[in-house]
């Protein structure tokens, strides 16, 4: 089968999945019952992580909060295809809390990223600007730190607790609360001292897809 024919087969199936098929370029789609077997495997290759910092000190480790890149492989009939789905760049993106005054979203392109954060002003230490910073990691490139409350078996990926530099090693944690959402707490496990410091979300609104049909 020629490459152009294979491309048409792929596009026709993709549209046929929602009840239409593309018959040829330049023609309007028409209803169709076209049926072709296909498979697709989606594998997460990059994860979005977040951590809390106070000046140059790390308040928490990194917690994974969502998938930031997918690799898709599959077949349509006897045709193989691959795709890479990439979320927007997070270079220089951060949430900043300067001296207990609000929560600032830095370097957000609003039509690419849905972003928001909240802080408890009474509980955030305002000696320096607190930052939530984001990174793109492979699934095996990071692991959460364990301290007291979450020191069980297995590598932590969606939560991380370390000795906080705020107060002589008191634990401070960050953890996923849903896809692309996180929460930050200080001194967990002690009901009289447990403090919710903040929370936020960084959700992709755009995906860039690059593919190949063999």
ZIFEN-V342427 format. One line per field, one symbol per residue. phi: phi as a letter, one per 40 degrees, with the letter a starting at -180 (. if undefined). psi: psi as a letter, one per 20 degrees, with the letter a starting at -180 (. if undefined). A space follows every 10 residues. Layout:
phi=???
psi=???
This chain:
phi=.cdccccccc cccdcccbgb bccacgbccb dabdbacaba bbbcbbbcbb abbbgccccb ccbcbicbab bbbabbgbbc ababbbcccb dgcabbbcfg bgbccbgccc cbbcbaabbc ccbccccbcc bbbbbbbcdc caaccbafdb cccgccbbaa bbccccafgc cbbbacbidg babbbbfcgb dcbdbcciaa aabcbabbbb babc
psi=pqghhhghgg hggghhhkjr qogrpiqqqq qqkppppqqp pppphpqpqq qqqociqphr apppirpipq ppqaqodjpq qqqpoprrqj pjprppnolk naopoplpoh jhpoqqqqqo hhipokhrpp qoqqqoqqhj irqqqppehk kaqqpphjqp proqigmljp qpqqqpjrpj qrqpqplqin hiippohrrr qoppiqpppp rpp.
